[in-house]
Amino acid sequence: MDELQRLWDYQKIDMEADRFEREMRASPKRQKLIKDRDFLLQQQNTMRKIEQDLATMSERIAALTADSGKLEESLRDLQETLEETEPETLDIARKSLDYCQKLVHQIGRMEQELQKIRKDSDVRARQQHEVRVRAAKVKAEFDTLRTTYDVEYKAQNSKLEALRKQSVEASSGIGAELIEKYKQIKMHRSPPVALLSDDRCGGCNMNLPAVVLRSIRTGAPFVDCENCGRIVLVKVNP
């Protein structure tokens, strides 16, 4: 068997291995596992964001509560002072009253912010619960499917490894330079080797230039397609 026939036979096994690997990757179970995995990762990120938001809200609530408590204490002290001691002048009385009103306003604003944060915190807590419930359901489905897929994958991977082994064995007798050329073409065109058909490249179906056809007529066993770059074999046993 000549080198080009070996290359053609090698391509058959190599393409079969590639096809089988694509089928493995396109397996509905595998696609569902990937989808569930991506969903679970997304939910983990969502949970982290919610936890960060809740922690920030909790810190803000603690700070507002402490500040509001201090203002309320200052307001009580001022009110007690005004009740116990009559201001010396009307101007001092007005200033004391203005300060009281300012404290009341600040306390009111803090109470409003606290109410809003507590409401937002309740919303985020509900979202956190919903995320946990959804994630737990998908995780259970993922674990069940993963168990059956692992068995299926093991059997499929054994077949793929056998095909890859056959392709390695089929490459015996093919020069390293030709194998390397095959692999380089395969990076851009698949299959990388085509047959000559009615003066056309069997890969891209384009007519070969006259100069290339002359090479074939003078006995060239193969040519390179100037259009797609494939190795075009003149004759092999298909």
N, C-alpha and C positions, 0 to 999 in steps of 0.2 A: 504494500500500500504506500503510495507516494505521500509527500508531506501535505500537499493541498487537500487530498482526500481525507487525511487525518484531521486537518483543520476544519473541514466541513463537518465531519463526524463529531469533532470536539464541540463545535458550535451547537449542534443539535442538543447535546447533553447540557451544555452551559445555559442555553435558552430555556430548556425544560426546568432546570434548577431555578433560574430567575423567575419563570412563570409560577412555579410552585411557591416560591418565597413571597411573591406578590399576593397570591391567594391566601397565604398564611396571614399576611399583614392586613388583608381586606376582610378577614374572618369577622362575621357579625358579632361573635362573642368578644373578640379582641377589640373591635370598635366600640362596643358597649362598655367594656372595661376602661378603655381610654376616656370615654365620655364621663363615666362615673368618677374616675380618678380626677379628671380635671374639675368636675363639679365639687368634689370633696376638698380639693386644694383651694378652690374659690371660696368655699364656705369657711375654711380655716382662716383665710385672709379676712373674710367678713367678720368672723368671730373676734379676731385680734383687733380689728378696727373698733368694733362695738365695745370690747373690753377697755380699750384705750379711752374711748369717749366716756364710758361710765366712770373710769378712774378720774378723768379730768373734771367731770361733773361733780363727783364726790368731793374732790379737793376744793372746787369752787364753792360748793354748798357749805363745807366746813369753814372756809374763809369768810364767806358772807355772814354765816351764823355768828361767828366770833366778832366780826366788825359791827354787826347789827346789835349784838349784846352790849358792846362797849358804848355805842351811841345811845342805846336805851338807858344805860346806867348814867351816862352824862346828862341825859335829859331829866331823869329822875332827880339827880343831884341839883340841877339848876332849878327845877320846879320847887324842890324843898327849900332851897336858899331863898327863892322869891317869896315863898309862903311865910318863911320865918323872919326874913329881913326885908324891910321896905327899902326899895332903891332910894339913893340919896337925891337923885335928880330925875326929871322926866326923860332926859336923854339916855340915862343909864337904863331906865326901865324899858324904853323903846329898843335899845340895843339888845337887852336881855330877851325881850319878846321875839325880836328878829332872829336871834340865835336859836331860840326854842323852835321857831317855825322851820329854820334851816335843818335842825336835827330831825324834826318830824318828817320833812321832805326826804332827807337822805335815808331815813329808816324805811319810808314808804317805797322808795325806789329799790332798796335792797330786797324788801318783801316781794315786790313784783318780779324781780330777777330770780329770787328763790323759787317762786311759784312756777315760773317758766322752766327753770332748770329741772325742777322735780317732775314737771309734766314731760319734758323731753327725756328725762331719765327713765320714766315709766315706759315711754314708747320704745326706747332702745332696749330696755329689759324684755319687753314682749318680743321684739325682733330677735333678740338673743335666744329666747326660748324657741321661737319658730325655726330659727336656723339649726338649733340643736336637734329638733324633732326631724326636720328634713334630712339633715346629715346622717342621723342615726339610721333612718330608713334606707337611704342610698348605700350606707356603709354595709348594712346587713345584706343587701342585694349584691354589692360588690364582692363581699367575702364568699357568698354562695356561688356566684358565677366564677370567681377566681379558682375555686376548688375544681370545678368541672373543666375549666379552660386549661388548667395546669396539666391535667391528664391528656387532654387533646393536643396541647402544644408539645408535650414530651414525645408523643407518637409522630406528630408532624415533623418535629425537629430531627428525629432520627432518620426520617425519609429524606429530609433536605440534606443532612450530613452525608447520607449514602449517595445522593446525586452529586454533591460537590466532590466526593471522593472519586466517583466515576469520571467526572470531568477532568480531575487531575490525572487519573490514569490514561484518559483519552488524549491528553496533551503530550504523552510520551511519543517521541519521534518527531515532534514539531520543534523547529529551531526557536531558541529564546528570542531572537530578533523578531520573528514572525508572530510569536505569542504576544510580545510587547506591543507590536503594531496593532494586533487584534484588540488588545485592552485599551489602547489609546483611542481607537476609532469607537469602541463601545461606549466610551464616556460621552460621545455626542450622537452616535447612531446605533440603533439596535434593530435587527442584528447587524453586526459589522461586516459580515461576508454575504455576498449575494451571487446569484448565478446569472450568466449572460443569457438574455432572452430576446431573440429577433433584433440583435444589435443594440439592445437596451440594457441598462443596469436593472437587474431584478429587484433592487432595493428601492430606488427612487423613480424607476420607469422612464428615465430620460435617455434619449439617444446618445450613444457614445460618439465622440468626435472621430473624424475620418482617420486622423493620425493614430488614434488608439485602436481603431478597427484594423488598420494595417498591421499593427503589432500583433494582433490576434491572428490575422491571416498568415503571418510569417512564423507562427508557432508559439507565441507567448502563452504560457499556461494560465496567467492571470494578469489583470490590469487594475489600476486604481480609477475609480469613477471621479472625474473632475468636478461633478456636480455635488455629490454627497460625501465623497471621500471613502466610500466602502471599497473593500477588496472584491473585485468581480472575477469569479472563477469562470473559466471558459467551459470546462467540462469536468463533472464528477459524477459519482454514482449517488443519486439522491436517496 
